[in-house]
Amino acid sequence: MRETPPLRFRQTEPLNRLLGRPLRLLTRQDTPDAALLDTIGRQLMARDETGAALARAMRTASPGHPDRVTMKQFSRAIAGGIDRVPDAPQPLRDFFTVVDTVPDWVDFDLVNEGGQAFRRFGRNAADVLLQLALIGSYRFGGAPDLLVETGGLTGAAAQRRLAETQHWAVAIAGPDAMRRHGVGFKLTVHVRLMHALINHRFETSGRWNIDQWGLPINQADQAATLGLFNAVSLLGVRLLGVRVTPAESRAVMHLWRYVGWLMGVDEDWLCDSERRQHRLNYHLLLTQSYGTPAGPPLAKAIVDAQRTLHFGRLAGLRGEYARARLLSMLSFFLGRKGMRDLHLPFTLPWAIPPLFAVNILRYHILGRTTAGRHYLQRHGDRSIRKLLHQYFGEDVPDIGDLRV
């Protein structure tokens, strides 16, 4: 791992301090931890080495070489275990030795409770993932620039990739989904290899400016993404009026901690509490480079993709409403500056007050009763199924192509 951080490291720190003020107040972090900031700088140049070794075996080992791994072998191993692969190459065995080993700290009952809570948040969680975890992150350089290079969220691919992300987030939250043969486990390991293959492709092709951005998919950016999906999502649903109990918070954080471990995030950065994650998120934010020309087209692609979702009757009108609703909620979360910097029109957050009022009724009043919690679980699951249908229509949900 190269010790010198890339040029983007702490490039816009004064502005980032202003943006991170809410996190600083939440964590009572008066003075940033200099050692942690230095570690983040080094981790911008660090990769998931387990995934990288498998990617090399799939992309650089010549046909017939004993270390050569094929996609068929990987698919067979992920479906039925490494023992289902005759004469499995050593790099494939090494990879599955890692992902098939469950850390001692994993409590699958708590993982299931986290998934259940996440599903109970319903459309609220999906909205926050889309608006803060994805679009909100496009204000910063690095990952958005890689997305533009891969064509992952531009043009016709935008709706499909959004659907895949939502499908994965839903899949990991299902009952026993994160056990070895659960769909959440399989999709997460699939995504880990996809990231490793993308990283290998851009590291070796000369198309990626490592001196500026660090490695294409690096440990620091992966930790930042995980922080958006767990603690920031919990904070976001609270801002929409959802009640999150301490037990739900603990369970959701535990779910994402295991997801992060399977994704290859450094174990030292897998947080078991919101407070610890917010502290890490604050330091990760300070190190970012605010502003990238990649951000606005990515944000516009997602906003415009709302018009092409599968709505059935009155599809045109409902598509326009979905787009307007998204812009309204983005204006609430990102403010005028965030919207301006993503070249999106700022609108009054008209969608927030009625949503907030409904959530107060559902989660703060009904949700305090046993019958109410059962209702919220059914309603959340139904909302998620409806959302996935809007993205996929009659297609079968899937995750990104590994032929990269």
KELOMAR-373076 format. One record per residue (C-alpha): residue number from 1; chain; x negated, y negated, z. Coordinates in pm, whole numbers, plus 32768, in hexadecimal, padded with zeros to 4 digits. Each point is the difference from the previous one (the first is absolute). Layout:
% KELOMAR-373076
{i NUM&ch A&x X&y Y&z Z}
...
***
This chain:
% KELOMAR-373076
{i 1&ch A&x 8000&y 8000&z 8000}
{i 2&ch A&x 7F75&y 7EAC&z 7F9E}
{i 3&ch A&x 7FD5&y 7F1A&z 812D}
{i 4&ch A&x 8037&y 7EB5&z 7F48}
{i 5&ch A&x 8174&y 7FA9&z 7FE9}
{i 6&ch A&x 8095&y 7F8A&z 7EB5}
{i 7&ch A&x 8026&y 7E8F&z 7FAD}
{i 8&ch A&x 8173&y 7FFC&z 8053}
{i 9&ch A&x 7FB5&y 804F&z 816D}
{i 10&ch A&x 807B&y 7EDE&z 80DC}
{i 11&ch A&x 8014&y 7F28&z 7EC7}
{i 12&ch A&x 8137&y 7F3E&z 8070}
{i 13&ch A&x 7FE9&y 8032&z 8178}
{i 14&ch A&x 8077&y 7EA0&z 806A}
{i 15&ch A&x 8145&y 802D&z 7F3D}
{i 16&ch A&x 8023&y 8166&z 8079}
{i 17&ch A&x 7FE7&y 7F8B&z 8168}
{i 18&ch A&x 8133&y 7F26&z 7FC6}
{i 19&ch A&x 80BC&y 811E&z 7F5A}
{i 20&ch A&x 7F9F&y 80EA&z 811B}
{i 21&ch A&x 806A&y 7F1B&z 811C}
{i 22&ch A&x 8139&y 80D1&z 8052}
{i 23&ch A&x 7F29&y 813A&z 801F}
{i 24&ch A&x 7F03&y 7F45&z 80D5}
{i 25&ch A&x 8115&y 7F90&z 80EA}
{i 26&ch A&x 8095&y 815E&z 800B}
{i 27&ch A&x 7EB6&y 809A&z 8067}
{i 28&ch A&x 7F7F&y 7EDA&z 80CF}
{i 29&ch A&x 7EC3&y 8010&z 7F30}
{i 30&ch A&x 7F52&y 7EB7&z 804F}
{i 31&ch A&x 7EB2&y 804F&z 7F5E}
{i 32&ch A&x 7FD5&y 80F9&z 7EE3}
{i 33&ch A&x 7F2A&y 8131&z 8048}
{i 34&ch A&x 7EBE&y 7FC3&z 7F3D}
{i 35&ch A&x 7F9B&y 816F&z 800A}
{i 36&ch A&x 8151&y 806E&z 7F73}
{i 37&ch A&x 7FE9&y 7EFD&z 7EE9}
{i 38&ch A&x 7EA5&y 8083&z 7FA4}
{i 39&ch A&x 8085&y 8165&z 7FFC}
{i 40&ch A&x 8117&y 7F97&z 7F13}
{i 41&ch A&x 7EFC&y 7F67&z 7F19}
{i 42&ch A&x 7F42&y 8148&z 7FF2}
{i 43&ch A&x 813E&y 80CA&z 7FD2}
{i 44&ch A&x 8052&y 7F3B&z 7EC6}
{i 45&ch A&x 7EDC&y 80C3&z 7F6D}
{i 46&ch A&x 8069&y 8153&z 8090}
{i 47&ch A&x 80D9&y 8107&z 7F59}
{i 48&ch A&x 80C0&y 8137&z 8066}
{i 49&ch A&x 7EDA&y 80ED&z 7FD7}
{i 50&ch A&x 80D3&y 813B&z 801A}
{i 51&ch A&x 80DC&y 7F90&z 7EE2}
{i 52&ch A&x 7ED5&y 7F7C&z 7F3C}
{i 53&ch A&x 7F54&y 8155&z 8007}
{i 54&ch A&x 8135&y 80A6&z 7F6F}
{i 55&ch A&x 8027&y 7EF0&z 7EF8}
{i 56&ch A&x 7E97&y 8037&z 7F91}
{i 57&ch A&x 803C&y 8176&z 7FE5}
{i 58&ch A&x 812F&y 7FBF&z 7F24}
{i 59&ch A&x 7F68&y 7EF2&z 7F23}
{i 60&ch A&x 7E89&y 803A&z 7FE4}
{i 61&ch A&x 7FC2&y 8176&z 802F}
{i 62&ch A&x 7FEB&y 80A2&z 7EA9}
{i 63&ch A&x 80F6&y 8113&z 7F9C}
{i 64&ch A&x 7F82&y 814F&z 807D}
{i 65&ch A&x 7F39&y 7F66&z 811C}
{i 66&ch A&x 804E&y 80B1&z 814C}
{i 67&ch A&x 805F&y 7EB2&z 80A1}
{i 68&ch A&x 80EE&y 7F9B&z 7EEA}
{i 69&ch A&x 8162&y 7FC6&z 8086}
{i 70&ch A&x 8130&y 7FF5&z 7F1D}
{i 71&ch A&x 814B&y 7F54&z 803A}
{i 72&ch A&x 80AB&y 8154&z 7FF3}
{i 73&ch A&x 7F28&y 807A&z 8120}
{i 74&ch A&x 804B&y 7ECA&z 80CD}
{i 75&ch A&x 8176&y 8020&z 7FC1}
{i 76&ch A&x 7FFB&y 816F&z 8064}
{i 77&ch A&x 7F40&y 7FB2&z 813F}
{i 78&ch A&x 80E5&y 7EE5&z 8067}
{i 79&ch A&x 8136&y 80D5&z 7FBF}
{i 80&ch A&x 7F98&y 8144&z 80AA}
{i 81&ch A&x 7EB4&y 7FCD&z 80AE}
{i 82&ch A&x 7E97&y 802C&z 7F96}
{i 83&ch A&x 8016&y 817B&z 801E}
{i 84&ch A&x 80EF&y 7FFE&z 7ED7}
{i 85&ch A&x 7EE3&y 7F8A&z 7F20}
{i 86&ch A&x 7F2C&y 8124&z 7F83}
{i 87&ch A&x 7E89&y 7FB7&z 801F}
{i 88&ch A&x 804A&y 7E9E&z 8073}
{i 89&ch A&x 7EDA&y 7F14&z 7FBB}
{i 90&ch A&x 7F4C&y 7F87&z 8139}
{i 91&ch A&x 8062&y 7E8D&z 7FD6}
{i 92&ch A&x 816F&y 8066&z 7FF9}
{i 93&ch A&x 7FD0&y 80D9&z 8134}
{i 94&ch A&x 7F4E&y 7EE5&z 80B4}
{i 95&ch A&x 811B&y 7F0C&z 7FB2}
{i 96&ch A&x 8114&y 80E7&z 807A}
{i 97&ch A&x 7F36&y 8063&z 8133}
{i 98&ch A&x 801B&y 7E92&z 8063}
{i 99&ch A&x 816D&y 7FBA&z 7FAD}
{i 100&ch A&x 807C&y 8150&z 8084}
{i 101&ch A&x 7F5D&y 7FC2&z 8152}
{i 102&ch A&x 80F9&y 7F56&z 80E8}
{i 103&ch A&x 7F55&y 7F12&z 80F6}
{i 104&ch A&x 8032&y 8051&z 8170}
{i 105&ch A&x 80B7&y 7EB7&z 8038}
{i 106&ch A&x 811A&y 804C&z 7F08}
{i 107&ch A&x 8153&y 8042&z 80A6}
{i 108&ch A&x 80EF&y 8078&z 7EF3}
{i 109&ch A&x 8130&y 7FC6&z 80DC}
{i 110&ch A&x 7F95&y 7E94&z 801E}
{i 111&ch A&x 7FB8&y 7FF3&z 7E89}
{i 112&ch A&x 8166&y 8075&z 7FC0}
{i 113&ch A&x 8086&y 7EFD&z 80F4}
{i 114&ch A&x 7F3F&y 7EF6&z 7F41}
{i 115&ch A&x 8094&y 8074&z 7EB7}
{i 116&ch A&x 815C&y 8003&z 8092}
{i 117&ch A&x 7FD7&y 7E9E&z 8086}
{i 118&ch A&x 7F72&y 7F89&z 7EB3}
{i 119&ch A&x 812B&y 8090&z 7F46}
{i 120&ch A&x 80ED&y 7F68&z 8100}
{i 121&ch A&x 7F80&y 7EA7&z 7F9F}
{i 122&ch A&x 808C&y 804E&z 7EA4}
{i 123&ch A&x 7FF3&y 7EF2&z 7EF7}
{i 124&ch A&x 7F5D&y 7F0F&z 80F6}
{i 125&ch A&x 7EBF&y 80CD&z 7FFF}
{i 126&ch A&x 8006&y 801E&z 7E84}
{i 127&ch A&x 802E&y 7E87&z 7FDD}
{i 128&ch A&x 7EDB&y 7FB5&z 80E6}
{i 129&ch A&x 7F1D&y 80FB&z 7F51}
{i 130&ch A&x 804D&y 7F61&z 7EB1}
{i 131&ch A&x 7FF0&y 7E96&z 806D}
{i 132&ch A&x 7EE4&y 7FF9&z 80FF}
{i 133&ch A&x 7F37&y 813E&z 7FC4}
{i 134&ch A&x 7FFE&y 7FDC&z 7E86}
{i 135&ch A&x 805A&y 7EA7&z 7F7C}
{i 136&ch A&x 7F76&y 7F49&z 8130}
{i 137&ch A&x 7EAE&y 80AA&z 7FD2}
{i 138&ch A&x 7FE4&y 7F7F&z 7E9C}
{i 139&ch A&x 7F95&y 7EAF&z 808C}
{i 140&ch A&x 7EA8&y 8096&z 8048}
{i 141&ch A&x 7EF1&y 8075&z 7F11}
{i 142&ch A&x 7F7F&y 8161&z 7FD7}
{i 143&ch A&x 8115&y 8103&z 7FF5}
{i 144&ch A&x 80E3&y 7F2D&z 7F1B}
{i 145&ch A&x 7EE0&y 7FD6&z 7F0B}
{i 146&ch A&x 7FD3&y 817A&z 7FF8}
{i 147&ch A&x 8176&y 802D&z 7FC1}
{i 148&ch A&x 7FE7&y 7F1B&z 7ED3}
{i 149&ch A&x 7ED7&y 80C8&z 7F7F}
{i 150&ch A&x 80BF&y 8148&z 801F}
{i 151&ch A&x 8141&y 7F6D&z 7F70}
{i 152&ch A&x 80B3&y 808F&z 812F}
{i 153&ch A&x 80F8&y 7EE8&z 8043}
{i 154&ch A&x 8026&y 7F41&z 7EBD}
{i 155&ch A&x 8100&y 8017&z 7EEA}
{i 156&ch A&x 80D2&y 813A&z 7FEA}
{i 157&ch A&x 7F2C&y 80B4&z 8104}
{i 158&ch A&x 806D&y 7F17&z 8119}
{i 159&ch A&x 814E&y 80A5&z 804A}
{i 160&ch A&x 7F6F&y 815E&z 7FF2}
{i 161&ch A&x 7EE0&y 7FB5&z 80EC}
{i 162&ch A&x 80E6&y 7F4D&z 80F3}
{i 163&ch A&x 80E4&y 812E&z 7FFA}
{i 164&ch A&x 7EDA&y 80E7&z 8045}
{i 165&ch A&x 7F92&y 7F2E&z 8129}
{i 166&ch A&x 815D&y 7FFB&z 8094}
{i 167&ch A&x 8024&y 8177&z 7FC4}
{i 168&ch A&x 7EB8&y 8048&z 80B5}
{i 169&ch A&x 805F&y 7F20&z 8128}
{i 170&ch A&x 814D&y 80B7&z 801D}
{i 171&ch A&x 7F63&y 8158&z 7FD1}
{i 172&ch A&x 7F10&y 7FE2&z 8124}
{i 173&ch A&x 8125&y 7FA9&z 80E6}
{i 174&ch A&x 80C8&y 813F&z 7FC5}
{i 175&ch A&x 8029&y 8115&z 8106}
{i 176&ch A&x 7EB9&y 80C6&z 8014}
{i 177&ch A&x 7F92&y 7F4F&z 7EC2}
{i 178&ch A&x 7E9E&y 7FD2&z 8083}
{i 179&ch A&x 7FC6&y 816D&z 8058}
{i 180&ch A&x 7F1D&y 80C1&z 7F14}
{i 181&ch A&x 810B&y 806D&z 7F0A}
{i 182&ch A&x 80DA&y 7ECA&z 8023}
{i 183&ch A&x 8038&y 7F16&z 7EDC}
{i 184&ch A&x 7F6D&y 7ED7&z 80BD}
{i 185&ch A&x 7EB9&y 80B9&z 803E}
{i 186&ch A&x 7FE4&y 806B&z 7E95}
{i 187&ch A&x 804B&y 7EA8&z 7F72}
{i 188&ch A&x 7F0C&y 7F58&z 80EF}
{i 189&ch A&x 7EE6&y 80ED&z 7FA1}
{i 190&ch A&x 805E&y 7FCA&z 7E93}
{i 191&ch A&x 7FE1&y 7E87&z 802F}
{i 192&ch A&x 7EAE&y 802E&z 80A9}
{i 193&ch A&x 7F78&y 80B3&z 7ECF}
{i 194&ch A&x 809D&y 7EFD&z 7F18}
{i 195&ch A&x 7F49&y 7EEE&z 80BE}
{i 196&ch A&x 7EB8&y 80C3&z 7FF3}
{i 197&ch A&x 801E&y 8032&z 7E88}
{i 198&ch A&x 804A&y 7E8F&z 7FC8}
{i 199&ch A&x 7EDB&y 7FA1&z 80DE}
{i 200&ch A&x 7F16&y 80E9&z 7F41}
{i 201&ch A&x 8077&y 7F81&z 7EB0}
{i 202&ch A&x 7FC8&y 7E91&z 804D}
{i 203&ch A&x 7EC2&y 8032&z 80CB}
{i 204&ch A&x 7F59&y 80B2&z 7EDD}
{i 205&ch A&x 8092&y 7F48&z 7ED5}
{i 206&ch A&x 7F64&y 7EAC&z 803C}
{i 207&ch A&x 8158&y 7F5C&z 7FE1}
{i 208&ch A&x 8015&y 7FA0&z 8170}
{i 209&ch A&x 7F3D&y 7EE2&z 80A0}
{i 210&ch A&x 7F84&y 80AB&z 813A}
{i 211&ch A&x 7F2A&y 7ED7&z 8066}
{i 212&ch A&x 8138&y 7F27&z 8009}
{i 213&ch A&x 810B&y 80EE&z 8082}
{i 214&ch A&x 7F52&y 8127&z 80A3}
{i 215&ch A&x 8056&y 8163&z 7F9C}
{i 216&ch A&x 8148&y 801E&z 7F3C}
{i 217&ch A&x 80B6&y 80C1&z 8112}
{i 218&ch A&x 7F3B&y 7FCF&z 813F}
{i 219&ch A&x 802B&y 8049&z 8171}
{i 220&ch A&x 804E&y 7E99&z 8064}
{i 221&ch A&x 8112&y 7FD2&z 7EFB}
{i 222&ch A&x 8096&y 8152&z 8054}
{i 223&ch A&x 800B&y 7FA3&z 8171}
{i 224&ch A&x 80A4&y 7EB5&z 7FA4}
{i 225&ch A&x 8108&y 80B0&z 7F30}
{i 226&ch A&x 8049&y 80F2&z 811B}
{i 227&ch A&x 802A&y 7ED7&z 80EB}
{i 228&ch A&x 8103&y 7F6B&z 7F16}
{i 229&ch A&x 80C3&y 8145&z 7FF5}
{i 230&ch A&x 800B&y 8039&z 8178}
{i 231&ch A&x 7FE5&y 7ED4&z 80EB}
{i 232&ch A&x 805B&y 7EF1&z 7F04}
{i 233&ch A&x 8130&y 80CA&z 7F95}
{i 234&ch A&x 8071&y 801C&z 816A}
{i 235&ch A&x 7FCE&y 7E8B&z 802D}
{i 236&ch A&x 80BD&y 7FBC&z 7EBD}
{i 237&ch A&x 8134&y 80CC&z 8057}
{i 238&ch A&x 8011&y 7F4D&z 814F}
{i 239&ch A&x 8006&y 7EB5&z 7F46}
{i 240&ch A&x 8130&y 8087&z 7F45}
{i 241&ch A&x 80B5&y 8040&z 8149}
{i 242&ch A&x 7FAE&y 8171&z 8030}
{i 243&ch A&x 7FCB&y 8078&z 8163}
{i 244&ch A&x 7EC4&y 80D3&z 8020}
{i 245&ch A&x 7FD7&y 80AD&z 814F}
{i 246&ch A&x 7EA7&y 8048&z 8098}
{i 247&ch A&x 803A&y 8174&z 7FC1}
{i 248&ch A&x 8053&y 7FC0&z 7E91}
{i 249&ch A&x 7ECE&y 7F23&z 7FDB}
{i 250&ch A&x 7F1F&y 810C&z 8094}
{i 251&ch A&x 8094&y 810F&z 7F23}
{i 252&ch A&x 7FEB&y 7F35&z 7EBD}
{i 253&ch A&x 7E97&y 7FA2&z 8049}
{i 254&ch A&x 7FAE&y 816F&z 8041}
{i 255&ch A&x 809C&y 8067&z 7EB4}
{i 256&ch A&x 7F31&y 7F03&z 7F3F}
{i 257&ch A&x 7EC8&y 8055&z 80C6}
{i 258&ch A&x 8013&y 8165&z 7F7B}
{i 259&ch A&x 8057&y 7F84&z 7EA3}
{i 260&ch A&x 7ECD&y 7F1E&z 800C}
{i 261&ch A&x 7F27&y 8122&z 8070}
{i 262&ch A&x 8077&y 80D6&z 7EDD}
{i 263&ch A&x 7FBF&y 7EDC&z 7F15}
{i 264&ch A&x 7E95&y 7FF8&z 806D}
{i 265&ch A&x 8003&y 7EBF&z 80CC}
{i 266&ch A&x 7EE2&y 7FF0&z 80FB}
{i 267&ch A&x 8081&y 809B&z 8143}
{i 268&ch A&x 7F79&y 7EDE&z 80CF}
{i 269&ch A&x 80FE&y 7F21&z 7F4F}
{i 270&ch A&x 8132&y 80DA&z 8037}
{i 271&ch A&x 80CA&y 7F43&z 8104}
{i 272&ch A&x 80F5&y 809E&z 80F1}
{i 273&ch A&x 80A6&y 7EBB&z 806F}
{i 274&ch A&x 8088&y 7EC9&z 7F59}
{i 275&ch A&x 7F2A&y 7F1E&z 80D8}
{i 276&ch A&x 7EBC&y 80AA&z 7F99}
{i 277&ch A&x 806D&y 8001&z 7E93}
{i 278&ch A&x 805B&y 7E8E&z 8007}
{i 279&ch A&x 7EA7&y 7FB3&z 808D}
{i 280&ch A&x 7F5A&y 80C3&z 7EE5}
{i 281&ch A&x 80EA&y 7F60&z 7F01}
{i 282&ch A&x 7F9D&y 7EA5&z 807A}
{i 283&ch A&x 7E90&y 804A&z 7FC8}
{i 284&ch A&x 8044&y 80A1&z 7EAE}
{i 285&ch A&x 80C4&y 7EC9&z 7F9C}
{i 286&ch A&x 7EDF&y 7F1A&z 805F}
{i 287&ch A&x 7F19&y 80BA&z 7F12}
{i 288&ch A&x 80E3&y 7FEB&z 7ECF}
{i 289&ch A&x 7FD9&y 7F22&z 7ECF}
{i 290&ch A&x 8143&y 7F3C&z 7FD4}
{i 291&ch A&x 8075&y 7FC4&z 7E9E}
{i 292&ch A&x 7FD0&y 80CF&z 7EC7}
{i 293&ch A&x 8080&y 7FD7&z 7E9B}
{i 294&ch A&x 8072&y 816A&z 8017}
{i 295&ch A&x 8106&y 7FB0&z 8109}
{i 296&ch A&x 8105&y 7F33&z 7F41}
{i 297&ch A&x 8033&y 80F2&z 7EDC}
{i 298&ch A&x 801B&y 8125&z 80F0}
{i 299&ch A&x 8100&y 7F49&z 80D6}
{i 300&ch A&x 80C6&y 7F93&z 7ECD}
{i 301&ch A&x 8005&y 8166&z 7F7C}
{i 302&ch A&x 809D&y 807D&z 8143}
{i 303&ch A&x 80FC&y 7EE5&z 8012}
{i 304&ch A&x 8069&y 802E&z 7E97}
{i 305&ch A&x 8011&y 817B&z 802A}
{i 306&ch A&x 812F&y 7FCD&z 80E1}
{i 307&ch A&x 80CC&y 7FB6&z 7EC6}
{i 308&ch A&x 7FB6&y 8158&z 7F6E}
{i 309&ch A&x 805F&y 80D9&z 812A}
{i 310&ch A&x 810E&y 8109&z 7FD6}
{i 311&ch A&x 813D&y 7F58&z 807F}
{i 312&ch A&x 8110&y 80A6&z 7F32}
{i 313&ch A&x 812C&y 7F19&z 7FE5}
{i 314&ch A&x 7FBF&y 7E8D&z 7FCD}
{i 315&ch A&x 7E8E&y 8050&z 7FE3}
{i 316&ch A&x 7FA4&y 7EAA&z 7F72}
{i 317&ch A&x 80AD&y 7F3D&z 8111}
{i 318&ch A&x 7F80&y 80E0&z 8116}
{i 319&ch A&x 7EA0&y 7FEE&z 7F74}
{i 320&ch A&x 8009&y 7E85&z 800A}
{i 321&ch A&x 8081&y 800F&z 8166}
{i 322&ch A&x 7EE7&y 80F0&z 8065}
{i 323&ch A&x 7EFF&y 7F13&z 7F6A}
{i 324&ch A&x 8097&y 7ED1&z 80AF}
{i 325&ch A&x 8012&y 80BD&z 814A}
{i 326&ch A&x 7E92&y 8063&z 7FE4}
{i 327&ch A&x 7F95&y 7E98&z 7FBC}
{i 328&ch A&x 80D0&y 7F88&z 8126}
{i 329&ch A&x 7F62&y 80FA&z 80F2}
{i 330&ch A&x 7EA3&y 7FC1&z 7F78}
{i 331&ch A&x 8032&y 7E8C&z 8040}
{i 332&ch A&x 8053&y 8056&z 816A}
{i 333&ch A&x 7ECF&y 80DF&z 8032}
{i 334&ch A&x 7EF9&y 7F47&z 7F31}
{i 335&ch A&x 806F&y 7E96&z 801E}
{i 336&ch A&x 7FD3&y 7EEE&z 7EFF}
{i 337&ch A&x 7E88&y 8028&z 7FE2}
{i 338&ch A&x 800D&y 8177&z 7FCE}
{i 339&ch A&x 810E&y 7FE2&z 7EF7}
{i 340&ch A&x 7F49&y 7EE6&z 7F51}
{i 341&ch A&x 7EB7&y 80BC&z 7FFE}
{i 342&ch A&x 80AC&y 812E&z 7F62}
{i 343&ch A&x 80AA&y 7F1B&z 7F01}
{i 344&ch A&x 8157&y 8065&z 8081}
{i 345&ch A&x 8120&y 7F0B&z 8031}
{i 346&ch A&x 8045&y 7FAC&z 816B}
{i 347&ch A&x 8170&y 8024&z 8053}
{i 348&ch A&x 80CC&y 7FD6&z 8139}
{i 349&ch A&x 7FF2&y 8146&z 80C9}
{i 350&ch A&x 8178&y 802C&z 7FDF}
{i 351&ch A&x 7FE5&y 817C&z 8013}
{i 352&ch A&x 7F6F&y 7FFC&z 8160}
{i 353&ch A&x 811B&y 7F7A&z 80E3}
{i 354&ch A&x 810B&y 8101&z 7F9C}
{i 355&ch A&x 7F00&y 811A&z 800A}
{i 356&ch A&x 7F85&y 7F8E&z 8154}
{i 357&ch A&x 8164&y 7FEF&z 8089}
{i 358&ch A&x 8054&y 815E&z 7F82}
{i 359&ch A&x 7EBD&y 808C&z 8091}
{i 360&ch A&x 8045&y 7F64&z 8154}
{i 361&ch A&x 8150&y 80AF&z 8002}
{i 362&ch A&x 7F78&y 814B&z 7F87}
{i 363&ch A&x 7EB7&y 801D&z 80BC}
{i 364&ch A&x 8031&y 7F2F&z 813A}
{i 365&ch A&x 8168&y 805D&z 804B}
{i 366&ch A&x 8064&y 8143&z 7F52}
{i 367&ch A&x 7E9D&y 8087&z 8012}
{i 368&ch A&x 800A&y 8006&z 817C}
{i 369&ch A&x 8103&y 8117&z 7FFD}
{i 370&ch A&x 7FD2&y 816C&z 7F9D}
{i 371&ch A&x 8111&y 7FEC&z 7EF9}
{i 372&ch A&x 7F6D&y 7EBE&z 7F7D}
{i 373&ch A&x 7EA7&y 8099&z 7FD8}
{i 374&ch A&x 8095&y 8124&z 7F3F}
{i 375&ch A&x 80B1&y 7F05&z 7F21}
{i 376&ch A&x 7EBD&y 7F3E&z 7FC6}
{i 377&ch A&x 7F4C&y 8141&z 7FA0}
{i 378&ch A&x 810C&y 805F&z 7F03}
{i 379&ch A&x 8013&y 7E9D&z 7F7C}
{i 380&ch A&x 7E84&y 7FE7&z 7FE1}
{i 381&ch A&x 7FE3&y 8149&z 7F45}
{i 382&ch A&x 811E&y 7F9F&z 7F19}
{i 383&ch A&x 7F64&y 7EAA&z 7FBA}
{i 384&ch A&x 7EB3&y 80A1&z 7FA9}
{i 385&ch A&x 80A1&y 80FC&z 7F12}
{i 386&ch A&x 80BA&y 7EE4&z 7F55}
{i 387&ch A&x 7EC1&y 7F34&z 7FDE}
{i 388&ch A&x 7F3E&y 8123&z 7F69}
{i 389&ch A&x 8118&y 8039&z 7F06}
{i 390&ch A&x 7FED&y 7E93&z 7F9B}
{i 391&ch A&x 7E8D&y 802A&z 7FB7}
{i 392&ch A&x 8000&y 8159&z 7F60}
{i 393&ch A&x 815E&y 802A&z 7F74}
{i 394&ch A&x 8022&y 816E&z 7F9E}
{i 395&ch A&x 7E87&y 8037&z 7FE8}
{i 396&ch A&x 7F4E&y 80E0&z 80F7}
{i 397&ch A&x 7F3A&y 7F36&z 8103}
{i 398&ch A&x 7E8B&y 802A&z 7FD2}
{i 399&ch A&x 7EAE&y 7F66&z 8058}
{i 400&ch A&x 7EFD&y 7F69&z 7F14}
{i 401&ch A&x 7F53&y 80BB&z 7EEA}
{i 402&ch A&x 7EB0&y 8094&z 8066}
{i 403&ch A&x 7F72&y 7FF1&z 7EA1}
{i 404&ch A&x 7F36&y 7EC5&z 8045}
***
